[in-house]
Amino acid sequence: MKNTNNLSLIIKYEGISSKVKGKNVICTPEDIKNDILIYPYICCAGHKTIGVGCVIDNETKYDNGIKISESMNLFKTRLIEFESMINKWLDKSISIDQNQFDALVCFCFNIPKGAKAVCEMINENESMENIQNKWLSFCNVKGIPNKGILKRRKEEFQFFSA
């Protein structure tokens, strides 16, 4: 599978965020409609990020902001990288459906090492119970369990196992 059809799960959890008056905020539908200028923010894991959870490697890039439409293009470009990772990690003899692929890409977008571990389990034909346990184990932020991340993992896995 090459393209993620269901981006809504990633956008639901990542949001389209910006830094306003020193605080991280989720952009409103009105902000999106008006294609406002957004600015980098620091995510809960401490990474400089812009738009839909796109981590910024260059410390000063985007400091002057970008339009939401530009951040969505950045998101779609970055998403291709994560889709490629899943395609690389899954054995070519393994058949998964679009929902499973989308759930793995959502997981990978947030925690690549977790998605890789799950792909290895899928390749080894592990039970769904074992895959679920591994999937749900990646719910910490800086070593501390995070209820929001656990909720995301549960929804991703539900999407994967549907």
N, C-alpha and C positions, 0 to 999 in steps of 0.2 A: 504494500500500500504506500502511496506516495503523498497524498494530500489529506490533511485533516479536514473533514467536513464539518465537524461540530466544534467550533471554537468557543462556544458559549460557556462551556465548563471552565476553561482557562480564564476567560474574561470575567466570569462570575467571581472567581476567587482572587484573581490578581487585581481586578478593577482597572480603571484608567485613572491613575493617580497623579497628583502633582504636589508641589510644595507651595503652600500659600501662607504668608505671614509666619514662616518658620515651622509650620505644621504640615504633616502629610494629610492630604484630603483626597477623597474619591470624587471624581468629576461627576456632575449631574447630567441627566439627559439634555438639559438646556445647554450646558457647557459643550457637550459633544456636538449638538446641532449647530452651535455658533462657532465651532472649530477654534476654541480659545487657545491661547498660548499656554503651555504647561512647562513645568520646571522639574529638574531632578529632585528626588526625595531619597531618604534613607529607609530601606525596607526593614522588616522586623529582624532579619538576620544581619543587619548592619551594612548592607551593600548599597552603593549609590545606584539608583534605578530611575527609569523614566517610563511614563506611559503604562502599558500593560506588562509590568514586571520585567522590563528589559534592563538587565544589569549593564552598567556603563563601565568599560575598562579604563577609558581615558578620563582622568580626574576632572578636567575642565570642559569636556565635550558636553554640549547642550546647556551649559550654564546660562546662556542667554535665552533659553527656552526653545520649544518647537511647537508647531500647531498639532492639535490632536490627530488630524489626518496624517501628518508626517509620522507621529508616534505609532499609528496603526500600520503604516507601511514598514516601519522598523520591526514591529511585532511580527508581521507576516514573514519578513525576511529571516528573523531569528527563529521563527517556528520551523522553517525549512531545515535548519540545523538539527533541531530536536527530532523531526521526522526521520532525517537521515540516520541519526543515532539509533533509533528504534529499528529501522530497516537493517542496519549493520549488525545490531546485537541479536536479532532473531534469526535463528537458523532458517534457511530458505525453504526447508521442507515443512516448516510449521505453518499451518493455515489459521489465521485469525480473521475475525470480521471487522468491519469498519468501526463499530463501537469499541471493540477491544483495542484497536490501534489508537483511536482517539483518546481513550483513557490512559494508555501508556504514554502518549505524547504529552498529555496534561501532567502526568506524574513526572515525566522527564523534564518538562519545562521548569518544574519546581525543584526537583531533586534528581539530577541525572544518575547519581550512583545508586539510588533506590530503584529507579526504573531498570538500570542495567542488571541489578541483582534479580529482579523479578523476571526479566527476559531470560536470564540464565536458567531460572527455575522452569519457565515455560519450555525452554529447549530440552530440559531434562524430564519433561512430562510429569512434573510434580503435581500433587493433588491441588484442587482449588482451595482447600482448607489451608494447606501450607503456603500457597501463594498469597492468600488473604492475610495470614498471620505476618508474613514478610512485608507485604504492602503496608499494612497498618502500623508496622514497627517504625516507619519513617515519619514520625509526627512530632519530632522535637525541634526546637529553635535554640541553638547554642547549648544543646544538651538538656534542655528543660522541656518536658511535655507541654504541647500547646493545643488547647481545645479546638481552636479554629483550624489548625493544620490537620488534626485528627478527623474533624468533620469533613474536610476536603478529601482526605485519604479514603474515608468510608464512602463518600459519594463517587469518587473515581472508581473504587473497586466495584461498587454497585453497577456503575455504567459498564465496567469491564465484564462483569459476570452475568449481565442481563441477556 
